[in-house]
Amino acid sequence: MNTHGRKFEVYAQRESLWGKIRFWIKETSWSPERTQVSIALPVTFRTLTIADDNMEQPPAFSLGDEQAQQFMDELWRTGFRPTEGSGSAGSLAATERHLADMRALVFKTGAPT
């Protein structure tokens, strides 16, 4: 049994008055000796200089598949939906209507032989 671990979570809260979404990032790590909770601090920006040209810059943060899914779920919970694409609610509704139409045609006229 693995008694050591880490859990990374992203939380979101919509502030409608200001038109913003607030985010918190929390990491919990544990071992037999102790449990530790850490939070991400506000992102800081660094002005790039000429010395930074052609130098790869590290990402602000990266997420594993589980954390990215949880992040998307938090955005969904706060009311965000995809703008367009096969995963959007509008696309799904159109597909469902088409499927209902096709079922109506097949069951009214019988399946082609």
A tleap script that builds the chain and sets N, CA, C and O, in Angstrom:
source leaprc.protein.ff14SB
mol = sequence {
  NMET ASN THR HIE GLY ARG LYS PHE GLU VAL
  TYR ALA GLN ARG GLU SER LEU TRP GLY LYS
  ILE ARG PHE TRP ILE LYS GLU THR SER TRP
  SER PRO GLU ARG THR GLN VAL SER ILE ALA
  LEU PRO VAL THR PHE ARG THR LEU THR ILE
  ALA ASP ASP ASN MET GLU GLN PRO PRO ALA
  PHE SER LEU GLY ASP GLU GLN ALA GLN GLN
  PHE MET ASP GLU LEU TRP ARG THR GLY PHE
  ARG PRO THR GLU GLY SER GLY SER ALA GLY
  SER LEU ALA ALA THR GLU ARG HIE LEU ALA
  ASP MET ARG ALA LEU VAL PHE LYS THR GLY
  ALA PRO CTHR
}
set mol.1.N position { 0.827 -1.185 0.000 }
set mol.1.CA position { 0.000 0.000 0.000 }
set mol.1.C position { 0.874 1.252 0.000 }
set mol.1.O position { 1.794 1.371 0.810 }
set mol.2.N position { 0.588 2.180 -0.904 }
set mol.2.CA position { 1.348 3.423 -0.992 }
set mol.2.C position { 0.821 4.408 0.046 }
set mol.2.O position { -0.328 4.842 -0.033 }
set mol.3.N position { 1.664 4.762 1.022 }
set mol.3.CA position { 1.226 5.674 2.073 }
set mol.3.C position { 1.695 7.104 1.805 }
set mol.3.O position { 1.451 7.994 2.619 }
set mol.4.N position { 2.359 7.331 0.683 }
set mol.4.CA position { 2.793 8.671 0.292 }
set mol.4.C position { 1.939 9.108 -0.892 }
set mol.4.O position { 1.535 8.282 -1.712 }
set mol.5.N position { 1.669 10.383 -0.977 }
set mol.5.CA position { 0.898 10.832 -2.126 }
set mol.5.C position { 0.818 12.343 -2.217 }
set mol.5.O position { 1.211 13.082 -1.315 }
set mol.6.N position { 0.282 12.765 -3.363 }
set mol.6.CA position { 0.067 14.180 -3.620 }
set mol.6.C position { -1.254 14.332 -4.343 }
set mol.6.O position { -1.607 13.510 -5.189 }
set mol.7.N position { -1.976 15.374 -4.014 }
set mol.7.CA position { -3.227 15.673 -4.690 }
set mol.7.C position { -3.203 17.154 -5.054 }
set mol.7.O position { -2.959 18.013 -4.207 }
set mol.8.N position { -3.459 17.430 -6.316 }
set mol.8.CA position { -3.432 18.786 -6.855 }
set mol.8.C position { -4.848 19.143 -7.260 }
set mol.8.O position { -5.464 18.412 -8.036 }
set mol.9.N position { -5.383 20.252 -6.755 }
set mol.9.CA position { -6.760 20.637 -7.042 }
set mol.9.C position { -6.830 22.103 -7.465 }
set mol.9.O position { -6.084 22.946 -6.966 }
set mol.10.N position { -7.738 22.386 -8.389 }
set mol.10.CA position { -7.988 23.757 -8.834 }
set mol.10.C position { -9.439 24.086 -8.507 }
set mol.10.O position { -10.339 23.303 -8.810 }
set mol.11.N position { -9.665 25.223 -7.901 }
set mol.11.CA position { -11.011 25.676 -7.562 }
set mol.11.C position { -11.272 27.007 -8.247 }
set mol.11.O position { -10.362 27.818 -8.418 }
set mol.12.N position { -12.515 27.222 -8.634 }
set mol.12.CA position { -12.885 28.456 -9.321 }
set mol.12.C position { -14.132 29.052 -8.689 }
set mol.12.O position { -14.989 28.339 -8.167 }
set mol.13.N position { -14.212 30.377 -8.748 }
set mol.13.CA position { -15.389 31.081 -8.256 }
set mol.13.C position { -15.665 32.239 -9.203 }
set mol.13.O position { -14.779 33.037 -9.506 }
set mol.14.N position { -16.899 32.317 -9.663 }
set mol.14.CA position { -17.299 33.386 -10.575 }
set mol.14.C position { -17.666 34.622 -9.772 }
set mol.14.O position { -18.409 34.539 -8.795 }
set mol.15.N position { -17.145 35.764 -10.186 }
set mol.15.CA position { -17.513 37.057 -9.613 }
set mol.15.C position { -18.241 37.840 -10.689 }
set mol.15.O position { -17.625 38.581 -11.454 }
set mol.16.N position { -19.539 37.674 -10.742 }
set mol.16.CA position { -20.339 38.283 -11.805 }
set mol.16.C position { -20.238 39.801 -11.810 }
set mol.16.O position { -20.205 40.413 -12.878 }
set mol.17.N position { -20.189 40.409 -10.648 }
set mol.17.CA position { -20.137 41.863 -10.563 }
set mol.17.C position { -18.930 42.429 -11.306 }
set mol.17.O position { -19.026 43.472 -11.953 }
set mol.18.N position { -17.805 41.744 -11.211 }
set mol.18.CA position { -16.573 42.230 -11.833 }
set mol.18.C position { -16.279 41.535 -13.155 }
set mol.18.O position { -15.320 41.893 -13.839 }
set mol.19.N position { -17.076 40.562 -13.520 }
set mol.19.CA position { -16.831 39.839 -14.769 }
set mol.19.C position { -15.537 39.057 -14.755 }
set mol.19.O position { -14.821 39.009 -15.755 }
set mol.20.N position { -15.238 38.452 -13.638 }
set mol.20.CA position { -13.981 37.706 -13.502 }
set mol.20.C position { -14.235 36.333 -12.879 }
set mol.20.O position { -15.259 36.095 -12.240 }
set mol.21.N position { -13.281 35.456 -13.085 }
set mol.21.CA position { -13.261 34.155 -12.436 }
set mol.21.C position { -12.016 34.127 -11.556 }
set mol.21.O position { -10.913 34.406 -12.025 }
set mol.22.N position { -12.192 33.793 -10.295 }
set mol.22.CA position { -11.074 33.688 -9.365 }
set mol.22.C position { -10.661 32.219 -9.276 }
set mol.22.O position { -11.515 31.333 -9.299 }
set mol.23.N position { -9.360 31.958 -9.175 }
set mol.23.CA position { -8.847 30.596 -9.115 }
set mol.23.C position { -7.956 30.408 -7.893 }
set mol.23.O position { -7.208 31.302 -7.498 }
set mol.24.N position { -8.059 29.232 -7.317 }
set mol.24.CA position { -7.164 28.802 -6.254 }
set mol.24.C position { -6.590 27.458 -6.678 }
set mol.24.O position { -7.288 26.615 -7.243 }
set mol.25.N position { -5.323 27.278 -6.397 }
set mol.25.CA position { -4.661 26.003 -6.669 }
set mol.25.C position { -4.118 25.490 -5.340 }
set mol.25.O position { -3.386 26.184 -4.635 }
set mol.26.N position { -4.493 24.273 -5.023 }
set mol.26.CA position { -4.108 23.677 -3.737 }
set mol.26.C position { -3.432 22.334 -3.999 }
set mol.26.O position { -3.859 21.559 -4.855 }
set mol.27.N position { -2.387 22.085 -3.257 }
set mol.27.CA position { -1.712 20.793 -3.332 }
set mol.27.C position { -1.634 20.221 -1.922 }
set mol.27.O position { -1.188 20.887 -0.989 }
set mol.28.N position { -2.072 18.986 -1.788 }
set mol.28.CA position { -1.969 18.282 -0.517 }
set mol.28.C position { -1.001 17.131 -0.715 }
set mol.28.O position { -1.151 16.336 -1.643 }
set mol.29.N position { -0.021 17.044 0.146 }
set mol.29.CA position { 0.918 15.916 0.088 }
set mol.29.C position { 0.917 15.246 1.453 }
set mol.29.O position { 0.752 15.899 2.484 }
set mol.30.N position { 1.103 13.948 1.442 }
set mol.30.CA position { 1.066 13.227 2.700 }
set mol.30.C position { 2.065 12.089 2.696 }
set mol.30.O position { 2.443 11.542 1.660 }
set mol.31.N position { 2.468 11.767 3.901 }
set mol.31.CA position { 3.357 10.637 4.171 }
set mol.31.C position { 2.977 10.122 5.552 }
set mol.31.O position { 2.143 10.735 6.220 }
set mol.32.N position { 3.553 9.032 5.993 }
set mol.32.CA position { 3.206 8.539 7.337 }
set mol.32.C position { 3.514 9.566 8.434 }
set mol.32.O position { 2.876 9.567 9.487 }
set mol.33.N position { 4.490 10.433 8.178 }
set mol.33.CA position { 4.897 11.397 9.195 }
set mol.33.C position { 3.982 12.616 9.283 }
set mol.33.O position { 3.736 13.127 10.376 }
set mol.34.N position { 3.466 13.096 8.115 }
set mol.34.CA position { 2.660 14.312 8.158 }
set mol.34.C position { 1.899 14.552 6.857 }
set mol.34.O position { 2.194 13.976 5.810 }
set mol.35.N position { 0.917 15.419 6.976 }
set mol.35.CA position { 0.166 15.899 5.818 }
set mol.35.C position { 0.470 17.386 5.682 }
set mol.35.O position { 0.489 18.117 6.672 }
set mol.36.N position { 0.703 17.823 4.462 }
set mol.36.CA position { 1.038 19.221 4.222 }
set mol.36.C position { 0.129 19.785 3.144 }
set mol.36.O position { -0.059 19.157 2.102 }
set mol.37.N position { -0.436 20.960 3.380 }
set mol.37.CA position { -1.279 21.638 2.404 }
set mol.37.C position { -0.556 22.894 1.949 }
set mol.37.O position { -0.094 23.689 2.767 }
set mol.38.N position { -0.462 23.067 0.627 }
set mol.38.CA position { 0.176 24.247 0.044 }
set mol.38.C position { -0.802 24.904 -0.911 }
set mol.38.O position { -1.639 24.232 -1.514 }
set mol.39.N position { -0.695 26.228 -1.048 }
set mol.39.CA position { -1.510 26.940 -2.021 }
set mol.39.C position { -0.598 27.725 -2.959 }
set mol.39.O position { 0.487 28.157 -2.570 }
set mol.40.N position { -1.050 27.901 -4.190 }
set mol.40.CA position { -0.302 28.698 -5.156 }
set mol.40.C position { -0.497 30.170 -4.833 }
set mol.40.O position { -1.586 30.592 -4.444 }
set mol.41.N position { 0.548 30.934 -4.993 }
set mol.41.CA position { 0.474 32.375 -4.800 }
set mol.41.C position { 0.113 33.039 -6.126 }
set mol.41.O position { 0.168 32.396 -7.174 }
set mol.42.N position { -0.254 34.316 -6.088 }
set mol.42.CA position { -0.587 34.999 -7.348 }
set mol.42.C position { 0.563 34.919 -8.357 }
set mol.42.O position { 1.739 34.964 -7.997 }
set mol.43.N position { 0.187 34.801 -9.609 }
set mol.43.CA position { 1.160 34.732 -10.695 }
set mol.43.C position { 1.893 36.067 -10.783 }
set mol.43.O position { 1.283 37.128 -10.653 }
set mol.44.N position { 3.185 36.009 -10.999 }
set mol.44.CA position { 3.962 37.226 -11.211 }
set mol.44.C position { 4.478 37.225 -12.643 }
set mol.44.O position { 4.649 36.167 -13.249 }
set mol.45.N position { 4.720 38.397 -13.171 }
set mol.45.CA position { 5.218 38.532 -14.528 }
set mol.45.C position { 6.639 39.095 -14.488 }
set mol.45.O position { 6.981 39.924 -13.645 }
set mol.46.N position { 7.435 38.621 -15.412 }
set mol.46.CA position { 8.810 39.104 -15.541 }
set mol.46.C position { 8.963 39.646 -16.953 }
set mol.46.O position { 8.610 38.975 -17.923 }
set mol.47.N position { 9.487 40.855 -17.067 }
set mol.47.CA position { 9.716 41.456 -18.376 }
set mol.47.C position { 10.891 40.750 -19.037 }
set mol.47.O position { 11.959 40.607 -18.442 }
set mol.48.N position { 10.685 40.312 -20.265 }
set mol.48.CA position { 11.758 39.643 -20.993 }
set mol.48.C position { 12.770 40.668 -21.484 }
set mol.48.O position { 12.423 41.803 -21.812 }
set mol.49.N position { 14.011 40.249 -21.527 }
set mol.49.CA position { 15.094 41.118 -21.997 }
set mol.49.C position { 15.691 40.534 -23.273 }
set mol.49.O position { 15.317 39.446 -23.711 }
set mol.50.N position { 16.604 41.260 -23.847 }
set mol.50.CA position { 17.287 40.779 -25.054 }
set mol.50.C position { 18.000 39.459 -24.760 }
set mol.50.O position { 18.087 38.596 -25.633 }
set mol.51.N position { 18.504 39.297 -23.555 }
set mol.51.CA position { 19.184 38.056 -23.173 }
set mol.51.C position { 18.227 36.862 -23.201 }
set mol.51.O position { 18.670 35.718 -23.303 }
set mol.52.N position { 16.915 37.123 -23.112 }
set mol.52.CA position { 15.931 36.044 -23.129 }
set mol.52.C position { 15.567 35.596 -24.542 }
set mol.52.O position { 14.919 34.564 -24.712 }
set mol.53.N position { 15.982 36.369 -25.572 }
set mol.53.CA position { 15.672 35.989 -26.963 }
set mol.53.C position { 16.171 34.589 -27.248 }
set mol.53.O position { 17.277 34.212 -26.861 }
set mol.54.N position { 15.348 33.837 -27.922 }
set mol.54.CA position { 15.665 32.468 -28.334 }
set mol.54.C position { 15.893 31.519 -27.159 }
set mol.54.O position { 16.457 30.440 -27.337 }
set mol.55.N position { 15.465 31.910 -25.972 }
set mol.55.CA position { 15.581 31.030 -24.813 }
set mol.55.C position { 14.192 30.491 -24.494 }
set mol.55.O position { 13.221 31.245 -24.421 }
set mol.56.N position { 14.112 29.192 -24.308 }
set mol.56.CA position { 12.834 28.594 -23.944 }
set mol.56.C position { 12.455 29.038 -22.538 }
set mol.56.O position { 13.272 28.993 -21.619 }
set mol.57.N position { 11.221 29.461 -22.385 }
set mol.57.CA position { 10.740 29.929 -21.090 }
set mol.57.C position { 9.870 28.845 -20.460 }
set mol.57.O position { 9.120 28.168 -21.162 }
set mol.58.N position { 9.964 28.678 -19.161 }
set mol.58.CA position { 9.143 27.651 -18.504 }
set mol.58.C position { 7.671 28.072 -18.492 }
set mol.58.O position { 7.373 29.267 -18.488 }
set mol.59.N position { 6.752 27.108 -18.488 }
set mol.59.CA position { 5.327 27.460 -18.419 }
set mol.59.C position { 4.987 28.018 -17.043 }
set mol.59.O position { 5.696 27.761 -16.070 }
set mol.60.N position { 3.893 28.787 -16.962 }
set mol.60.CA position { 3.438 29.301 -15.669 }
set mol.60.C position { 3.085 28.135 -14.748 }
set mol.60.O position { 3.393 28.159 -13.556 }
set mol.61.N position { 2.438 27.118 -15.309 }
set mol.61.CA position { 2.172 25.874 -14.584 }
set mol.61.C position { 1.758 24.824 -15.597 }
set mol.61.O position { 1.413 25.147 -16.734 }
set mol.62.N position { 1.792 23.586 -15.187 }
set mol.62.CA position { 1.344 22.497 -16.050 }
set mol.62.C position { 0.420 21.598 -15.237 }
set mol.62.O position { 0.513 21.523 -14.012 }
set mol.63.N position { -0.472 20.920 -15.952 }
set mol.63.CA position { -1.450 20.053 -15.310 }
set mol.63.C position { -1.378 18.662 -15.907 }
set mol.63.O position { -1.180 18.503 -17.112 }
set mol.64.N position { -1.537 17.663 -15.067 }
set mol.64.CA position { -1.692 16.302 -15.547 }
set mol.64.C position { -3.118 16.116 -16.053 }
set mol.64.O position { -3.953 17.006 -15.889 }
set mol.65.N position { -3.400 14.986 -16.655 }
set mol.65.CA position { -4.730 14.730 -17.207 }
set mol.65.C position { -5.830 14.873 -16.157 }
set mol.65.O position { -6.856 15.502 -16.416 }
set mol.66.N position { -5.624 14.298 -14.982 }
set mol.66.CA position { -6.639 14.377 -13.920 }
set mol.66.C position { -6.881 15.806 -13.474 }
set mol.66.O position { -8.023 16.226 -13.284 }
set mol.67.N position { -5.788 16.555 -13.306 }
set mol.67.CA position { -5.913 17.939 -12.859 }
set mol.67.C position { -6.560 18.804 -13.943 }
set mol.67.O position { -7.360 19.687 -13.633 }
set mol.68.N position { -6.221 18.557 -15.205 }
set mol.68.CA position { -6.828 19.321 -16.296 }
set mol.68.C position { -8.330 19.054 -16.354 }
set mol.68.O position { -9.117 19.971 -16.588 }
set mol.69.N position { -8.727 17.796 -16.141 }
set mol.69.CA position { -10.154 17.465 -16.143 }
set mol.69.C position { -10.857 18.164 -14.986 }
set mol.69.O position { -11.955 18.694 -15.157 }
set mol.70.N position { -10.237 18.169 -13.819 }
set mol.70.CA position { -10.839 18.837 -12.668 }
set mol.70.C position { -10.950 20.335 -12.927 }
set mol.70.O position { -11.937 20.956 -12.531 }
set mol.71.N position { -9.948 20.928 -13.587 }
set mol.71.CA position { -9.964 22.350 -13.942 }
set mol.71.C position { -11.130 22.638 -14.893 }
set mol.71.O position { -11.856 23.614 -14.708 }
set mol.72.N position { -11.307 21.788 -15.910 }
set mol.72.CA position { -12.434 21.951 -16.834 }
set mol.72.C position { -13.766 21.813 -16.106 }
set mol.72.O position { -14.702 22.571 -16.362 }
set mol.73.N position { -13.846 20.847 -15.200 }
set mol.73.CA position { -15.075 20.653 -14.428 }
set mol.73.C position { -15.396 21.890 -13.586 }
set mol.73.O position { -16.560 22.271 -13.459 }
set mol.74.N position { -14.374 22.512 -13.018 }
set mol.74.CA position { -14.585 23.733 -12.236 }
set mol.74.C position { -15.095 24.867 -13.129 }
set mol.74.O position { -15.993 25.610 -12.733 }
set mol.75.N position { -14.532 25.001 -14.321 }
set mol.75.CA position { -15.016 26.029 -15.253 }
set mol.75.C position { -16.459 25.754 -15.640 }
set mol.75.O position { -17.266 26.680 -15.723 }
set mol.76.N position { -16.790 24.498 -15.875 }
set mol.76.CA position { -18.166 24.116 -16.214 }
set mol.76.C position { -19.103 24.472 -15.053 }
set mol.76.O position { -20.185 25.021 -15.261 }
set mol.77.N position { -18.670 24.151 -13.832 }
set mol.77.CA position { -19.470 24.427 -12.653 }
set mol.77.C position { -19.754 25.922 -12.506 }
set mol.77.O position { -20.824 26.303 -12.033 }
set mol.78.N position { -18.808 26.767 -12.905 }
set mol.78.CA position { -19.000 28.210 -12.792 }
set mol.78.C position { -19.751 28.789 -13.982 }
set mol.78.O position { -19.978 29.998 -14.038 }
set mol.79.N position { -20.143 27.937 -14.942 }
set mol.79.CA position { -21.010 28.396 -16.030 }
set mol.79.C position { -20.373 28.505 -17.394 }
set mol.79.O position { -21.040 28.919 -18.341 }
set mol.80.N position { -19.101 28.148 -17.535 }
set mol.80.CA position { -18.456 28.249 -18.844 }
set mol.80.C position { -18.732 27.018 -19.685 }
set mol.80.O position { -18.721 25.894 -19.183 }
set mol.81.N position { -18.980 27.236 -20.964 }
set mol.81.CA position { -19.222 26.170 -21.924 }
set mol.81.C position { -18.355 26.427 -23.150 }
set mol.81.O position { -17.982 27.571 -23.408 }
set mol.82.N position { -18.029 25.390 -23.905 }
set mol.82.CA position { -17.264 25.600 -25.140 }
set mol.82.C position { -18.013 26.544 -26.082 }
set mol.82.O position { -19.239 26.493 -26.176 }
set mol.83.N position { -17.276 27.391 -26.766 }
set mol.83.CA position { -17.880 28.336 -27.702 }
set mol.83.C position { -18.468 27.614 -28.895 }
set mol.83.O position { -19.585 27.904 -29.324 }
set mol.84.N position { -17.705 26.670 -29.429 }
set mol.84.CA position { -18.179 25.903 -30.576 }
set mol.84.C position { -17.430 24.589 -30.622 }
set mol.84.O position { -16.508 24.355 -29.840 }
set mol.85.N position { -17.829 23.747 -31.531 }
set mol.85.CA position { -17.143 22.470 -31.665 }
set mol.85.C position { -18.069 21.312 -31.384 }
set mol.85.O position { -19.217 21.493 -30.978 }
set mol.86.N position { -17.556 20.126 -31.606 }
set mol.86.CA position { -18.394 18.940 -31.489 }
set mol.86.C position { -18.824 18.679 -30.052 }
set mol.86.O position { -19.788 17.946 -29.828 }
set mol.87.N position { -18.138 19.256 -29.077 }
set mol.87.CA position { -18.506 19.028 -27.692 }
set mol.87.C position { -19.460 20.055 -27.123 }
set mol.87.O position { -19.809 19.982 -25.945 }
set mol.88.N position { -19.890 21.013 -27.928 }
set mol.88.CA position { -20.727 22.077 -27.375 }
set mol.88.C position { -22.171 21.609 -27.194 }
set mol.88.O position { -22.623 20.665 -27.842 }
set mol.89.N position { -22.869 22.281 -26.315 }
set mol.89.CA position { -24.271 21.943 -26.043 }
set mol.89.C position { -25.123 22.140 -27.285 }
set mol.89.O position { -26.030 21.348 -27.542 }
set mol.90.N position { -24.845 23.189 -28.064 }
set mol.90.CA position { -25.607 23.445 -29.292 }
set mol.90.C position { -25.423 22.339 -30.309 }
set mol.90.O position { -26.381 21.920 -30.960 }
set mol.91.N position { -24.206 21.869 -30.448 }
set mol.91.CA position { -23.915 20.784 -31.382 }
set mol.91.C position { -24.612 19.503 -30.945 }
set mol.91.O position { -25.163 18.780 -31.775 }
set mol.92.N position { -24.590 19.224 -29.667 }
set mol.92.CA position { -25.243 18.026 -29.144 }
set mol.92.C position { -26.756 18.103 -29.361 }
set mol.92.O position { -27.374 17.111 -29.748 }
set mol.93.N position { -27.350 19.258 -29.117 }
set mol.93.CA position { -28.797 19.421 -29.311 }
set mol.93.C position { -29.165 19.209 -30.773 }
set mol.93.O position { -30.175 18.571 -31.070 }
set mol.94.N position { -28.355 19.738 -31.692 }
set mol.94.CA position { -28.623 19.558 -33.120 }
set mol.94.C position { -28.532 18.081 -33.504 }
set mol.94.O position { -29.354 17.590 -34.277 }
set mol.95.N position { -27.551 17.383 -32.976 }
set mol.95.CA position { -27.390 15.953 -33.256 }
set mol.95.C position { -28.587 15.169 -32.707 }
set mol.95.O position { -29.093 14.259 -33.364 }
set mol.96.N position { -29.029 15.524 -31.514 }
set mol.96.CA position { -30.183 14.834 -30.925 }
set mol.96.C position { -31.447 15.059 -31.758 }
set mol.96.O position { -32.236 14.132 -31.939 }
set mol.97.N position { -31.646 16.274 -32.264 }
set mol.97.CA position { -32.820 16.551 -33.120 }
set mol.97.C position { -32.743 15.750 -34.418 }
set mol.97.O position { -33.746 15.203 -34.879 }
set mol.98.N position { -31.547 15.685 -35.005 }
set mol.98.CA position { -31.360 14.923 -36.244 }
set mol.98.C position { -31.658 13.444 -36.003 }
set mol.98.O position { -32.325 12.799 -36.812 }
set mol.99.N position { -31.162 12.917 -34.893 }
set mol.99.CA position { -31.400 11.515 -34.555 }
set mol.99.C position { -32.897 11.260 -34.366 }
set mol.99.O position { -33.407 10.238 -34.823 }
set mol.100.N position { -33.603 12.170 -33.702 }
set mol.100.CA position { -35.052 12.016 -33.526 }
set mol.100.C position { -35.767 12.027 -34.874 }
set mol.100.O position { -36.691 11.245 -35.099 }
set mol.101.N position { -35.330 12.931 -35.784 }
set mol.101.CA position { -35.926 12.972 -37.127 }
set mol.101.C position { -35.696 11.658 -37.866 }
set mol.101.O position { -36.611 11.128 -38.496 }
set mol.102.N position { -34.475 11.133 -37.790 }
set mol.102.CA position { -34.150 9.891 -38.484 }
set mol.102.C position { -34.966 8.725 -37.915 }
set mol.102.O position { -35.437 7.872 -38.668 }
set mol.103.N position { -35.131 8.688 -36.604 }
set mol.103.CA position { -35.949 7.634 -35.993 }
set mol.103.C position { -37.389 7.731 -36.475 }
set mol.103.O position { -38.015 6.717 -36.781 }
set mol.104.N position { -37.910 8.942 -36.542 }
set mol.104.CA position { -39.289 9.134 -37.002 }
set mol.104.C position { -39.449 8.623 -38.440 }
set mol.104.O position { -40.437 7.962 -38.762 }
set mol.105.N position { -38.485 8.930 -39.292 }
set mol.105.CA position { -38.539 8.476 -40.679 }
set mol.105.C position { -38.494 6.952 -40.781 }
set mol.105.O position { -39.282 6.343 -41.505 }
set mol.106.N position { -37.569 6.352 -40.053 }
set mol.106.CA position { -37.395 4.910 -40.120 }
set mol.106.C position { -38.631 4.185 -39.597 }
set mol.106.O position { -39.100 3.232 -40.220 }
set mol.107.N position { -39.152 4.620 -38.477 }
set mol.107.CA position { -40.282 3.899 -37.885 }
set mol.107.C position { -41.608 4.179 -38.587 }
set mol.107.O position { -42.536 3.375 -38.486 }
set mol.108.N position { -41.717 5.304 -39.297 }
set mol.108.CA position { -42.951 5.594 -40.067 }
set mol.108.C position { -42.962 4.825 -41.386 }
set mol.108.O position { -43.992 4.291 -41.797 }
set mol.109.N position { -41.820 4.775 -42.034 }
set mol.109.CA position { -41.768 4.183 -43.369 }
set mol.109.C position { -41.200 2.781 -43.377 }
set mol.109.O position { -41.309 2.082 -44.384 }
set mol.110.N position { -40.603 2.355 -42.291 }
set mol.110.CA position { -39.959 1.041 -42.248 }
set mol.110.C position { -38.525 1.163 -42.738 }
set mol.110.O position { -38.192 2.068 -43.503 }
set mol.111.N position { -37.700 0.260 -42.300 }
set mol.111.CA position { -36.285 0.285 -42.690 }
set mol.111.C position { -36.155 -0.150 -44.138 }
set mol.111.O position { -36.866 -1.051 -44.582 }
set mol.112.N position { -35.235 0.495 -44.895 }
set mol.112.CA position { -35.018 0.088 -46.295 }
set mol.112.C position { -34.474 -1.342 -46.351 }
set mol.112.O position { -33.751 -1.786 -45.459 }
set mol.113.N position { -34.840 -2.045 -47.418 }
set mol.113.CA position { -34.361 -3.418 -47.575 }
set mol.113.C position { -33.323 -3.495 -48.658 }
set mol.113.O position { -32.801 -4.574 -48.937 }
savepdb mol mol.pdb
quit
